[in-house]
């Protein structure tokens, strides 16, 4: 995870981690080895040790704009989300590799799907249509 992360993330990049950073209830030392500014969208396995690692911010749900597209992050998959019918994107992770119903503009970004490597948001926002 550390080598995959640091291969694509620079010191000034921002990474939004969509929950379940680690299953352990103590700090394993991984966090401090990862480059970039780190934001956490809390998952169900993010205990106090994870929440106290030094994240720039921590959220239950996070909405940002990227390339004029609204992006809604939540650890849990939504059936619908803010501006879902107007071209926004929802990124989730809770289901890991368990298949769920596909919904337009909703993407599973769990680490198992992205090979433990942070992805550029362009991957999910380019080509998005209403």
N, C-alpha and C positions, 0 to 999 in steps of 0.2 A: 504494500500500500504506500509506504513512504517513497520508494523509488518511482512508482507510477505517478504519484501526486507531484513530486518535485520535478519530474521530467517535463510537465506541462504548465506548472504554476511558477510564476516569478515572485520575487519578494514584494512587489507592489500590486500584484493581482489580488482580486477579491474572490473568495470561494464561499458559496452558500452550501453548507452541508445539510442535507434534507433528513437528518435524524438517524438514530441508532448509530452514533459515532463509534461506540464500543459497548460491548455487553458487560464489561467488568464494572464493578462498583468502586474501583480505585483507579487512580491515574497510572497508566502503563508507560508514560513517557513518550508516546507516539506524537501527541499534539505538538509538543515543542520542536519536533523535528520537521514539521510540515511548513513549507513556505507559504507566504501570502497573508492577507487579512482574512480572517475566518469568521463567518457568521453561521450560527446554528439555528435551524428550524427543528424544534424538539421532536424527538421520537419517543416511543414508549420505553425504550431501553436506555435513555439518557438520564442516568441517575445524578445525584448531586455532585459526585466527583467529576463527571463529564461537564456538567453545567458550570463548574467552577474552574475550568481550565484556562480561562483568559480569552474567551470569544469576544469579538468586538461588539456583538449584540446577539440576543437570543429571542426567538419568536415562536409562537404557536402556529401562526400563519404569517406569511410575508408576501406582500404584493410589491412588485417593482415594474418599471417600464424598461424594456430593452429593444432597441431598434423600432421604436414606436409601437411595440406590442406589449400589452399587459401580461405579466408572468406571475402566476399565483403558486407559491410554494406551500405545501403542507405535507407533513409526513404521511398522512392518511389520504387515500384517494377519494375525491369528491365526485358525486354524480353530476353536479353542476357547480359553477364557481362564478365569481364576479366577471361580467362581460363574456361569459362562455359562448354566447350566441353572437358576439361581435368581434371574434378573432383573437380572444385572449388564450393563453396556454396555461395548463395546470400540470405541475410537476410533483410527483409523489414517490414514496418508496416503501411504505409499510409492508406491502405484500411480498417483498423480496422476489422469489421466482414463482410464486403461486399465480397462475393465470387468472385474470379477471376480465370482465367484459370490456372490449375496446370501445372507447369514446373518442370522437374527433378532438384533436388538440389536447389530449390528456396523455402524458408520458410517464412511464415508470423509470425513475433514474436511480433505482437502488444500486448499490455498488456491485452486486452480482451481474447486473445488466450492462454496466459501463466498465467492467474489468478493473474496478477499484481505481479508476482514473477520472479526475474531474473533467467535465466536458464544457466546451464553450457554448453559451446560450444560443448562439447562432444556429446550432444543430437543431434546436427545437422551435425557433421563431422564424427562420427563413422559410418562405413558401407557405406559411400559415394563412389560411383564408377564412372568411366568414362562413 
